[in-house]
Amino acid sequence: MDPKNNSLNDSNNDVAINISPKIDEVDRPHLVDLKNTPKSIVPESLKNVPLIYPSVSYLIYFKRTLQNLFLTLLFDWTNIVTSPLNFLLTFVFFPLVAIILFLLEIVLRFISYMKWDVNDDESVIQSWSRLLSSRPERIVENLRLGIKALDELPSSPESKFRKGFNLNRVQFLLYLSTILQERDEKKVTEAYRMISNLEKSLKDNKKPDDLQKIQQIYDILKESEIGIHKQLEEFNIKFTSLSELNTLGGPYAGMFWSDEGNFIVIALKGTTPTSFNDWLTNATFQRMDARSYLFGEVHEGFYIQLFPADEYESARVDRRCPASRIIDAVRIKSESIRTSNMEKNNTTPEDTPLVNVYVTGHSLGGALATLLFSRLLKSSQSLGTHCLLRDGTAFASPSIGDSDFSAEFSSINNKHSDSLSEISSINNKPFDEYKTLWRIVCDNDIVPRVPIGHHHPKLQRYAKKVHIMNYFHVGNEVRFYQDGSTPSSMNNIFTDDKELIFIEKGLSWKDWRSLFGLYDPFDYTKHDKKATFDSKLDDKLYSYEKFLIGPLSPFRNHMSHRYFAALEKSREFFDNNNGDLKEKNISEENVV
């Protein structure tokens, strides 16, 4: 799609729908994306039936699970002999997940019926402020500092970065990831139906007033974003939706920017806790070949949200995918921001800084953010000449790819190295290059430990390509704790050490326990320093949190407000600039 063309055709075979010149160029990719969003398999007549619609979605998922098991047995029947453990896990794990999802559907229905997921239309800041005894303005002040940090470089003398990491910036990105939940999805569905009906009328050789219709659709889409805009008013940040990610009512991509700043944030909405369809996406554990757009194999449920589902679609050069339309919009807006800055400051292109581009998301959004960040690393020229890819920040992200994906990610990230920098990340990439994928984990959050994979470095060498547990994390993990302990990080952000060094030793019992994916590099770190924090940070914001205690606390620590609490509890370490803080000691169990 050429964004300057006044039509919604995204393919040579598409029906052209004219666009009103009043619609901003940066909003046109979303209209194109909405027009090309695949129709749901579930009949329209069933979508308004609350009990039947989720059940139909579950049956479709169950059918795909059975199909996957049958094809696995058909094309790799020798697996029974060559990899008996993998065969057993495949034919136990997938059916078990299907049963768990059936029970989850019942639980989610009950929670929605009891309205335990409703928080009286509070804004995110109002909700978060209930976790602090001090004035709510404190949160706003820290978020403003986070906005300022988006324009700063880690090497800037006035910046408060610790080896490229800035707490206020991360907290602001968490805020943006959270307010994506405020969009009115019913309005988006209404707009989708209108644009589908318009396209059908044009195919039937009818001549509706498409300019007027498209303007109405555009107005409805803007109405759907009112809840988000309200939460941004005091920050003077603007927002627009970018893509529905091949589905309606689930994850989507949006873009934040400021006319006063020099940044763009691509944010991807995560799992809605009571959305059964989002959980089905998370549970599509099968991997698929991602080499057309990324590398290796990645989680199928995540991949098809951004890229074509098969090689046939990938080979059609006239066909666009959500990731392409997201990049189109970023390229348009970055050119607009930089041109405006040149005119405002009366500078030449050589003297005008490039626009900083960040990618972020929470939970499912964190996984999608990692995939999109990987795509931008692989094809950085696609962003154009007016912007610079900066950090990716993934909150609560599950692992998304196999060993090949992990290795290729590290390799391609190394190609962006700046040989003049002496500060390097876990994959030996200098921080002055400004391209770090930060993977933020809240204490014992369960989601970063799934899908089940060989997360332990010692076990990676034994993972076979086809193994169901062939899942690995990428990026630089920073783990925050609910007891106020010093945050853990792979590059030791509180010391002068360049990175956490692993020394090869034999397999211990705790190493064997990690075989089934319950391993994290910081599970057994010793907490030698703890911050003092507001006790209200442990309060519960939702009624159902009272059930998520003890063994269920990993589920509670997945919530975005728990991430806010963990970040806030660590503030003492980041605000203290006396240099006396030391990274917590690493126990022998962590030496690998």
N, C-alpha and C positions, 0 to 999 in steps of 0.2 A: 504494500500500500504506500503510495506517495501521499504523505500527510497534507501536501499543499493542494491536492486534487479535491474538488468538492463533491466527492461521491464515496459510498461505503463499500466499493468493490475491493475485496482482498484477494481475489483470484481472477484469472482470465475468464473463468466460466461462471463467475458470480453475476447475479442480477444487480445492476448499478442502481443505487439509491442516492439521490442528490442530498447534499448537506447544506444547510443554511450557512451563509458566510458569517453569521453572528456567533456561530459556535467556535470557540477557541481551538486552534490547531492541536493543543496539547490534550484536549478532550476527545478528539476524533478517533484515536486508536481504541479507546474504550468502547465507542459505538460500533466500530468494526468488530471488535472482540465479541461484543454482545450478540451481534448479528451472526457470528460464526460459532457461537457456543453450541455444542451438540445437544440435540433434543434428548430428554430423559427417556430411558427405557420404560419407566413406569408411566402408564396412561394418565393423561391430564385429569381425568375424572376421579382418580384415586388420590391425587396429591392433597386434597383438602380433607381426607379422612385420616384423623390422627392415629388410629390404631392399625389401619391397613397399610398405609404408605411405608412406615418403617419395616413392617413385616415383609412386604414385597421386596424392598431393598435387601433385606437379610436373605431372602430366598435366592435372589440373584447372586449374592456373594457366595452362598452355600453351593450353588450350581457351579460357579467358577472354581471353588475349592475342589469339588469332586472331579471336575474336568482336569485340573492341574495334577491331581493324584493319578488319574487314569493315564494321562500322557506321560507322566514321569515313569510309571511302571511299563508303559508300552515301549518307550524309546530308550529306557535305561534299565532293563530288567536284570542286567548283570550286577546292578547296585546291591542286590540282595546278598551277593557273595563278596564283591570287591569292597563295598562300604556298608557293612551291616548296621553300624551305628547311625550313619546318615539315613539309611533306609528306614530304620525304626523311628528316628526322630521325625522324618517326613510324614510317615503314616500315623504318627501319634500326635505330633505337634499341631498340624493343620486341623484335624478333627477336634482336638481339644480347644483350639482357639474358636472354632465355630460354635462349640457348646458355650464357651464363656461369653461370646457375643450375644447369644440367645438370652442368657441370664442378664447381661448388661442392658439389653433392650428393655427388659421388665423393670430394672432398677431405674433407668433414665425416665421411663414413663411415670414411675411413682414420684420421682423427684420433681418432674414438671407439674404433675397433678397437685402436689403439696406446695408448689411455688417456692421451694427451698432455694432455687437458683435465682430468685428475684431479689434485688437489693434496693427497692423503692426508688428507682430512677436516679440514684446518686451518680454524680460525676466520678470519674476515676480519682481525681484529686480529693474529693470529699470522702470517698471510700478509703483511700490510703491514709488520709489525715486522722481517721479513727484509730489508726495504729500508732499515733504519736500523741504524747501529752502536751507537747509544745504547739504553738500556733500553726495553722495550716499553711500560712505564708512561707514557712520554712521549706516546704516541698516545692513551692513555686520558685523560690530563690535558687534552689539547687537545680531545678529543671532549666532555669534561665542560664545558669552556668554551663549546663550540658549543651544548650544551643550554641553558646559562645565557643565551646570546645570543638564543635563541628567545623568551625572555620580555622582552628588552630592546627599547627603541625607539632608533632611530638618533640621536635628539636627546638621549638620556640622557647626563649628564655622565660617568658611569663606563663607558659602553660604548666598545668599540674598533671603531668603524665608520669607514670611509673613504667618505664620500658615500653612506651607506646600505649599504655592502658590508662584511661581516665574514667573515674567512677561516675562523675556527673554526666558525662556523655553517655555512658552505658545505661544509666538510670533513665535518661531522657529517651533513649532508643527503646527501652522497655515500656515507657509510657506510650510512645507512638504505636508499638506493637499491641498494647492493651486496648487503646481507644478504637482500633479497627473493629472491635466487637460492637460498636455503637451504631453501625450502619443499619438502616431499615431494609432488610432483605426482601420484605414483601413488595416494596416499591421497585426494587430491581427486577423481581419476577414479573411485575406488571409491565415494566418497560420492555422486558424480553418478549412477552406475549404480543405487545403492540408492534415491535419490530418484525416479529415472525409473521404476523398477519399482514403487515405492509409488504413484505417480500412475497408472500403468497399472492396478494392482489396484483402485484406487478408481473408475476409469472403467468397469471391468468389474463394478461393483456388488459387489465383494468388500469385506469389512470387516476389514482388518488392524488391528492395534494401532498406529495411526499415531503416537500420542504416544511410544510406546516406540521405534518405528522412527526418528522424527525425532531423538530423543535419541541414538540410536546414530550417526546420520549426523553430528550435531553433534560428538559425541566424536571421530569419525574426522577431521573437519575440524580440530579442535584438535590432534590428534596430528600432522597434517601441518605444523603451525606450530612444533613443538618445536624444530627447528633454529634458527629465528629467535629464539624466546624465550631460548634458551641464550646467544645473542650479545648479548642485551639485559640479562641478569641484573645485571651490575655497574653498570648505568646506571639501574636501576629504571624502565625504559620498558616500556610495555605495547603489545601489537600484536593486531590482528585483520584477517583478510582481508575485503575489501568486495565485490569483483566479479571474476568470471572474464573480463569484457570480451568476451563473446559467443564465447569459445573455451576449449578445455581444453588445458593443457600449454604455453600460450604466455604472453603478457603478462597480468598481473592487477593489481588495485589493492588496496592495504592501507592501514591507518591506524595511526599511532603516537601515543601520548599518555603523559602522566605525571600521576599523582595529586598529585604535589608541585609540578608546574609549571602553566602556564596556556596550553598550546599543543596543537595538533593538527597532525600532518603527514600529508598524503595523499601516498603514494608509489606510483609505477607501475613495475612491473618492466620492465626492458629486454630487449634481445635476448640470448638465451643463445647464445654463440658457435657452439656445435655443433648448434643447433636449426634444422633446415632450414625448418620451418614459419614460424619467426620471420623468416627471410630472405625467404620468399615474401611475408609481410605487408609487409616493407620495400620489396619490388620491385613492389608494386601501385601504379605511378606515376600511374595515371589520376586525374584530379581529379573531384570531384562537388560539386553544389550543397549548401552548408552553411548557407544562410540560415535554415533552420528553427530551428537551435540556435545558430549562430555568425554568420558573415558571409562573403561571397565564396564561393570554391571552395577546397576543401582536398583533400589526398592521400586517395584513397579507402580505401586499406588502413588508415590511421590512424583515419579518421572512423568507419568501421563498427565499430570496437572499442568506441566510447563511445555512439554514437547510432544511431537506426534507419537501415537501409540505403536506404529509399525514402520518398517522400512519403506513400504510403498508410499506412505504419506510423506516421509522424510525426503524421498527422491523427487517429489513433485515440487519443482523449483518455484512454481507460481502459488504455492500454498504457504501460509504463514501460521505460526503457532503462538501461544500466549507469550512465551519468552521473547519472541521477535517483536511483538507489539509493545511489550513493556519497554524494550530497548529503544524502539521508535519514539515513544513518548519522552523518555529520558533525554534522548538526543535533541529533540525539539526544544524541550524546556531548558536544557543546558545552554544551547545556542542563544535562546532568548535572554537568559540571565546574564551571560557573558557580554552579549551585545549591549544590554542595558548598562552594565558596569562600565564598559568602554565609553559610552556616551555620557554617563553621569560623571565619570572621573576624567574625561577627555584624554584617554590613554590609547596607545596602540595595542594591537593584539599581543605583541611581544611583552608588553608591560602589564598586561591584564592577567591575573591568576586564572587558572582553569577552575571550573566548578567541581567541588568535591562531591563524589557520589558514594553513598553508604547503602548497605543492604542489611536488613534485619527482620526478625520474626521470632515468635514464641511457639514452642511445641511443634505442631505440624508446620506452622509458619517458619520455624527455625530450620526444619529439614528442607523446606522449599527455598528458603533464603540461601542455604548452603549450596543447593544445586544451581541456583541462579548466579551466585557469586563464582562458582566453579566455571560456569559458562562464560562469564565476563572475563575471568582469568585466561581462559582458553582462546577467547575471541575478543581481546580488549579493543581492537580497532573498530568493533561494531558500535561502540559508544560515540564515535566521532572525534572531532578535534577540539571540542570545547570543554571537555570534562576529564577528570582524573579519578579513576577507581581508587577508593580508600578502603576502609575496613568493612568486613562482614561481621555481624554480631548475632549469633544464634543462641537464643535462650531455650533451654530444656529440649534440645534437639535430639531425636533418636539417631542411631547410626544409619547411614543411608546407602553405603556402597560396599563392594567387596574389596579384596586385597589389591586388585589391579587399580580400582578407582582411587584407593588411598595412596598407592605408590605414585600414580600419575599426577594426582593432585599436588603432592609434595614436590614432584619433579618440575611441573609447570610453574609452581609458585617460586621455585628457586631461580627460574629464568628471569624473574623481575628484580633480581638482587642488585643492590648498589654496592660496588666494591669499596667505596669510600667509607662505608659505615662499619663500626665495630660492634654495634648492638644487633644481635640476631635472635630470631624466634626459634621455636623448637625444630622447625624445618630449615634452620640456617639461613633464613631470609632476613635482611636488615630491616629494622623498624623504620628507618628513614625512607624506605620505599613506600611506606604508608599502605601496605596491602597485607593486613593480617586478618585471618579468620579467628575471631574470639568465640570460643564455645563456652557459654556461661552455664554453670550447673549449681543448683541450689541443694546443698547438703546431700541427702540420700534420695533425691528425686528418682522415681522409678523409670521414667521415660528415657533418659539418656542411656539406660542399661538395656534397652530393647531396640531392634529385634535381637534375639539371642545371638551372640556372636563371640568370636575368639578375640576379645578386646585385649587380652594380656599379650605383651610383646613376645614373650617366650613361645607362645602357642601359634603365632601367625605362620611360622614356617611349615606347620603341619596341616594347615587348612587347604583342602583341595578346592579347585575352581567351582565344582558343582555342589559343594557341601552346603547344606541349608544354613549352617552357622557361619558361613563365610561373610561376615559383616564386620566392618572396621570404622572407627571414628576418624575424622580429619580435623585439622585446626588446633588451636592452642587452648586447652581447657583451663578455665579459671573457676575454681570451686569455692563457693561461699557457704558459711555454716550458720545454723540457727542458734548456736550457743555462743556466738560472738568470737569464735576462734579466728586466728589470722587466716585470711584466704590462702588457698593453695594455688599454685600456678606452675606450668611446665617450664617457664623461664625465670622463676624466682623473682617476682616483681618487687619484693621487698629487700633484696640483697644486691650486691654487685656481681654475683655470679651470672654468667651468661645464660646458662640453661641447666635444667635438671639432668644430671648425667647418670645413665643406667650402666651398672657393671654386671656382666654376665655371671650368674651363679646357677646352681642346680635348682630343680623344681622342688618347692616346698609344698606342704599340705595346703597352704592358702593359695598357692598357684593352681593346684588341682581343683580347688573349689571354684576358681574362675573359669573353668572349662565350659560351664554352662551360661556364660555371659553375665555373671553377677560381679564382675571385676571393675574397679575404677582405680587408677594409679594412686589416688589419695585416700583409699579406704582405711589404711592403717597408719596414717600420719599421726605423730604425737603433737598435741596442742599445747605448746609451751607458753603461749601468750593469748589472752582473751580480752576483748574490749568490754567496757561497761556500756550498757545500752538501755533504752527505754523499755520497761517491762511490757508496755502496751503493744509492742511489736509482736508479741506472741498471742494477741487476741484473735478471736475467730470472727470473720466477716460474714460467713454464710452458716445457716443453721446446720447443714449436713456436715460441716467440718467437725462437729462434736463426735461423729462416728469414725473419723479418720485419725485415730490415735494409735500408739503402740506399733504393731506390725503394719498398720495401714498408713502410718505417717509418710512413707514415700509418695503416696498418692496426693496427700495434702500439700507436700512440698513442691508439687508440680504446678500449683496455681500461681498466676502472675503476681498476686499481692504477697505471696510468700517469698517470691524472688525479690520484690521491693523490700520486704522486711530484712532479708538476708544481706542485701546490698547496704541497707541503712545501718545495720548492726556493725558493718565493717568500716564505717565512715571514719572512726577514730584513727584507724591505721593509715588511711589516705590523707587525712587532714594534718597528721603529724609529720612535719617536714624536718625533724631533727636528725634523721638518719640513724636513729638508734634501734629502729624496729628491724627484727630479723625474721626471716622465713622460718616457719616451724621445722623442727628436726624431722628427718625422714627415717623411719624405722627400718630395720633390716629387711622386713617383709617387702618393702618397696624397692629394694635394690634387686634389679633383675639382670 
